[in-house]
């Protein structure tokens, strides 16, 4: 395992490296990923590699990790805590399986579990939340299995493919976390 930070049974999480630029850029560039993330602006590899170099400095409010397969060290996705606020003890969670060969294999759930363990047990957060497109059935299943609760719906929150789409706000509190 290369530079592992959080280790699970089948996967591990490690800090992103500039060589991961292609994988991270896929979150904005891959048409299938954009369907769930609703991104609209392309990202080039040079800009992405430069962004990665600045992620882990003091006071960082964005903590991304590469999701890697333990059997062969292949990085196949990105997960992160956004808007990390250690005073309010809150953050926003995201996950993206960028490699199509790894989608549908049940790997988003253990990655989510590792991130929640890190958020609640290491960073001592009280709340982690996310927004998920109501049409993202696979994401909803993973988040609910992990313990996130639907807290509300943002009606017509974004426009995509010529129509407005709703998003669920989901959250988990430290007292609800069940490893």
Secondary structure by P-SEA (a helix, b strand, c coil): ccccccccccbbbbccccccccccccccccccccccccccccccaaaaaaaaaacccccccbbbbbbbccccccccbbbbbcccccccccbbbbbbbccccccccaaaaaaaaaaaaaaccccccccccccccccaaaaaaaaaaaccccccccccccccccbbbbbbbbbcccccccc
